[in-house]
Amino acid sequence: MNKNMNSEQSDLYRAPDFRRRVSFALACEQSDVDVAFDRLLAAGRIPMVGRGMPADIAIWADAARMVAAVAGQKLLPTATAAFAERIVGMARRIPPDSIAGAPAVTHSFGSEIASLLRHRLPRAGALGVPTVSVSCSDGAVALYGKIDFGGSGAPSLRYRDVSPGVEEAVAGGRWPAAIRVSFPPSSLVGMGDVLNESVAASRAALATEGSTL
């Protein structure tokens, strides 16, 4: 593990200015960002750099967890970092009318968000950046995620995580979504820009510091 880079990322994620910019991008209270980020850092969920993935991918895995943690804080104020992990780990739901024999989908909600944030500019010129929403049932028995491309013609992507033992009840509509948090395209683009600019500046400072030692 690159300890210098890991430490630098941790410092960045604790920085008040970085958190202020994230709260502005996601249009949420900075107190929600502070609580969410503190819980992620304390639980060792971020930064992901040095955990078997390239640094350029790890920062977007971090970003996805940040978005999930902020959503979790809004959905369930007592949410822990584990609740954010449930959100990023939601599996895609395959519609009943899917084409027979289609390959299995392995992308999680978190990996899709990470990809959206990382490739936000090319997407803005193609399908467009979607709206991302997270909702949960009473008691968070069921979590639901949706990536909605709106009028682009692309199908919405749906994800779900259900507590053990209640899958059939959820499928039957017993645990519908009770509260929802949405992040519009402008928030996702803004979040991606904040990460990209802040991480680039942080790494440039680290490189300069290393060259002067």
C-alpha positions, 0 to 999 in steps of 0.5 A: 500500500502506498502509505503516503497516498493513503494518508493524503487521501484521508487528510483530503476527505477530512478537510473542511473545504473539501466537505463544503464543496461536496455538500454544495455539489450534492445540495445537502447540509454539510453536517450530513457530509461530516457525519457520513464521512467521519463514519466511513473514515472511522470504519476504514471504508475510505480511502480505497487506494492500495486495496488491490485496485489502481489509484485512479479507480480507487478514488471513484470507489471512494466517491460512490461510497461518499454519495451512498453515505450521504444518501444513507444519512438522509434516509436513516440518520442513525445509519452506520458505514455498514448501511452505506455498504448495503447501498453500494452493494445493491444488485441489479434487478433483472426485469421479468421481460428480459431477453432469455439467455442474456448474460448475467449482470454483475455490476453493483449499484456502487460500481455503476455510480463510480463509473458514472462519476468517473465518465460523467463528461463523455456521458453528458455528450451521449446518453446524458448523466442520469438521476440517481435515487436511493430509497428504503422501506420502513425499518430499512428492511428493503433498499432500492436504487434507481439510475434513471436516464430520463428522456434519453431512451435508455432503460432505467437501471434498478437495484435492490438489497433485501434483509434475509428471509423476507425476499418473497414478501418484498417481491410481493410488495410488502415492503415498499419504498417509504422515503427516497433521496435523489441526486440530479445530473447536476449533483453527479457532475458537480461531485465528480468535478470536486473529486477530480479537482481536489484529488489532482491538487492533493497529488500534485502537492504530494509530488512536490513535497516528495521532490523536495525531500 
